């Protein structure tokens, strides 16, 4: 069994691993948004108006965050820059 040395892991390998992580997180976020949307359907009429706005803002934030994960620009991942969506 061979062991990996620091020079054995290339930049391309690191980039491929990072891309796979981003794609997995993007998929998870989109599933979360779909689940929230499905659970919220039909509830808007029976709840106070602010509830609908909160759900819509949350879905927008999740979808924007998921889209940024594969934009390919620096800082566009989880915890990166440019993810802020203001509810105002």
C-alpha positions in Angstrom: 0.0 0.0 0.0 1.4 3.3 -1.0 1.1 6.5 1.0 0.3 9.9 -0.3 3.0 12.6 -0.1 2.3 16.3 -0.2 3.4 16.5 -3.9 1.0 13.7 -4.9 -2.1 15.8 -4.5 -2.3 18.1 -7.5 -4.2 21.4 -7.8 -6.5 19.8 -10.2 -7.4 17.1 -7.6 -8.1 19.8 -5.0 -10.2 21.7 -7.5 -12.2 18.6 -8.5 -12.8 17.8 -4.8 -14.0 21.3 -4.1 -16.3 21.3 -7.2 -17.8 18.0 -6.0 -18.4 19.4 -2.5 -20.1 22.5 -4.0 -22.3 20.4 -6.3 -23.4 18.2 -3.4 -24.2 21.2 -1.2 -26.0 22.8 -4.1 -28.2 19.7 -4.5 -28.9 19.5 -0.8 -30.0 23.2 -0.7 -32.3 22.8 -3.7 -33.9 19.7 -2.0 -34.3 21.8 1.1 -36.0 24.6 -0.8 -38.3 22.1 -2.6 -39.3 20.6 0.8 -40.0 24.1 2.3 -42.0 25.0 -0.8 -44.1 21.8 -0.6 -44.7 22.2 3.1 -45.7 25.8 2.7 -48.2 25.3 -0.1 -51.8 26.0 1.0 -50.7 27.5 4.3 -50.4 31.1 3.2 -54.1 31.9 3.4 -54.5 30.7 7.0 -51.4 32.4 8.4 -50.5 36.0 9.1 -49.1 38.0 6.0 -45.6 38.2 7.4 -45.3 34.4 7.3 -45.6 34.3 3.5 -43.0 37.0 3.0 -40.6 35.1 5.3 -41.0 31.9 3.4 -40.5 33.6 0.1 -37.4 35.4 1.3 -36.0 32.2 2.7 -36.6 30.3 -0.6 -34.9 33.2 -2.5 -31.9 33.1 -0.2 -31.5 29.3 -0.5 -31.8 29.4 -4.3 -29.4 32.3 -4.6 -26.9 30.6 -2.3 -27.2 27.3 -4.3 -26.6 29.2 -7.6 -23.5 30.9 -6.3 -21.9 27.5 -5.4 -21.2 26.8 -9.0 -20.6 30.2 -10.4 -16.9 29.6 -10.4 -15.8 32.9 -9.0 -13.6 33.2 -5.9 -15.5 33.3 -2.6 -18.7 32.0 -4.1 -18.9 28.9 -1.8 -20.3 28.2 1.6 -19.3 31.1 3.8 -18.0 33.1 0.8 -18.6 36.6 -0.1 -21.6 37.8 -2.1 -24.2 35.6 -0.5 -26.1 38.3 1.4 -29.7 38.8 0.4 -31.5 41.5 2.2 -35.2 41.0 3.0 -35.7 44.8 2.6 
